[in-house]
């Protein structure tokens, strides 16, 4: 493991910072869509927001959902423990403050955190016999 001029460390091309600035505080997912539960006999169609908090501090997330035809659902508070990951299933209302998202309706998501986090978004579509899995690291600031 080598040191960079800013004191952070590198290992095999990865840039690791020990001062809590891995990731970002604002994340945006413009193409969210909770598919129908579909034909899946084993798996249900779903979306997930996966959050990785590598800091020594609990992260408080403020999540907002934006729609083309209605007012946004805002100020949904979720916490992620220090040095933990959290997988929020958007088809499980108990994981997002009781919010029930309508299936087959496109929307966008904004995630704001009080500490730096890393976010991944995934969608499993089982509306056809051949399942489709889509995943991405969203836009961040």
C-alpha positions in Angstrom: 0.0 0.0 0.0 1.5 3.4 -1.0 0.8 6.9 0.2 -0.4 9.8 -1.9 0.6 13.4 -1.3 -2.7 14.1 0.4 -2.1 11.3 3.0 -4.5 8.9 1.4 -3.4 5.4 0.5 -3.5 3.4 -2.7 -3.6 -0.3 -3.2 -3.7 -1.9 -6.7 -5.3 1.2 -8.3 -7.9 1.9 -5.6 -7.9 5.3 -3.9 -8.8 4.9 -0.2 -9.2 8.0 2.1 -9.1 7.5 5.8 -10.6 11.0 6.5 -14.2 10.1 5.7 -14.4 11.6 2.2 -14.9 8.4 0.3 -18.1 8.8 -1.8 -20.3 11.8 -1.8 -23.2 13.5 0.1 -25.7 14.0 -2.8 -26.8 11.2 -5.1 -29.3 11.3 -8.0 -31.1 8.5 -9.8 -33.2 9.9 -12.6 -34.4 6.6 -14.1 -36.1 4.7 -11.2 -39.0 2.3 -11.9 -40.4 -0.3 -9.7 -41.5 -3.1 -12.1 -44.5 -5.3 -11.7 -43.9 -8.4 -9.6 -44.3 -10.2 -12.9 -43.8 -13.9 -13.7 -41.1 -14.6 -11.1 -41.9 -17.7 -9.2 -38.8 -17.4 -7.0 -37.9 -13.7 -7.2 -40.1 -10.6 -7.1 -39.4 -7.7 -9.4 -37.9 -5.0 -7.2 -35.5 -2.1 -6.9 -32.9 -1.6 -4.3 -30.7 1.3 -3.2 -27.5 -0.1 -1.7 -25.7 2.3 0.6 -22.1 1.8 1.8 -20.9 3.9 4.7 -17.2 3.4 5.3 -16.9 6.3 7.7 -16.7 6.2 11.5 -20.0 8.1 11.7 -23.6 7.1 11.4 -25.0 8.5 8.1 -28.5 10.1 8.2 -30.1 9.9 4.7 -32.8 12.2 3.5 -34.5 10.5 0.5 -36.9 12.2 -2.0 -38.9 10.6 -4.8 -39.9 12.8 -7.8 -42.7 12.0 -10.3 -43.8 13.5 -13.6 -47.5 13.8 -12.7 -47.6 14.4 -8.9 -45.9 16.2 -6.0 -42.7 14.6 -4.7 -42.5 12.4 -1.6 -39.8 14.1 0.5 -37.9 14.0 3.7 -37.9 10.2 4.1 -35.2 9.6 6.8 -33.1 6.5 6.9 -29.9 5.8 8.8 -26.9 3.7 8.0 -24.5 2.7 10.8 -20.9 3.6 10.8 -18.8 1.2 8.7 -22.0 -0.6 7.6 -24.0 -1.2 4.4 -27.7 -1.0 4.0 -29.8 -2.5 1.2 -33.1 -0.6 0.9 -35.7 -2.6 -1.0 -38.1 0.0 -2.5 -40.9 -2.6 -2.6 -40.7 -2.9 1.2 -42.6 0.1 2.7 -41.2 -0.7 6.2 -37.7 0.1 4.9 -38.7 3.5 3.6 -40.8 5.0 6.4 -44.0 3.3 5.3 -44.0 4.9 1.8 -45.7 2.7 -0.8 -44.3 3.3 -4.3 -46.7 2.5 -7.2 -45.3 -0.2 -9.5 -44.9 0.6 -13.2 -44.6 4.3 -12.7 -41.3 6.1 -13.5 -39.8 8.4 -11.0 -36.5 9.9 -9.9 -34.7 9.7 -6.5 -32.5 12.2 -4.7 -30.4 11.0 -1.7 -28.8 13.5 0.6 -26.5 12.4 3.5 -24.9 14.2 6.4 -21.7 12.2 5.7 -20.0 10.8 2.6 -21.5 7.5 1.4 -21.3 5.3 -1.7 -24.6 4.4 -3.5 -25.5 1.7 -6.0 -28.9 1.3 -7.6 -30.3 -2.0 -8.9 -33.5 -3.1 -10.5 -34.7 -6.7 -11.0 -37.3 -7.1 -13.7 -39.1 -10.4 -13.7 -42.0 -9.5 -16.0 -40.6 -11.8 -18.7 -39.4 -15.4 -18.5 -35.8 -14.1 -18.9 -35.1 -11.9 -15.9 -33.3 -8.6 -16.4 -31.0 -7.1 -13.8 -29.9 -3.5 -14.2 -27.4 -1.9 -11.8 -25.5 1.4 -11.8 -23.6 3.8 -9.6 -25.7 7.0 -9.7 -24.7 10.5 -10.5 -23.2 12.2 -7.4 -22.0 15.6 -6.3 
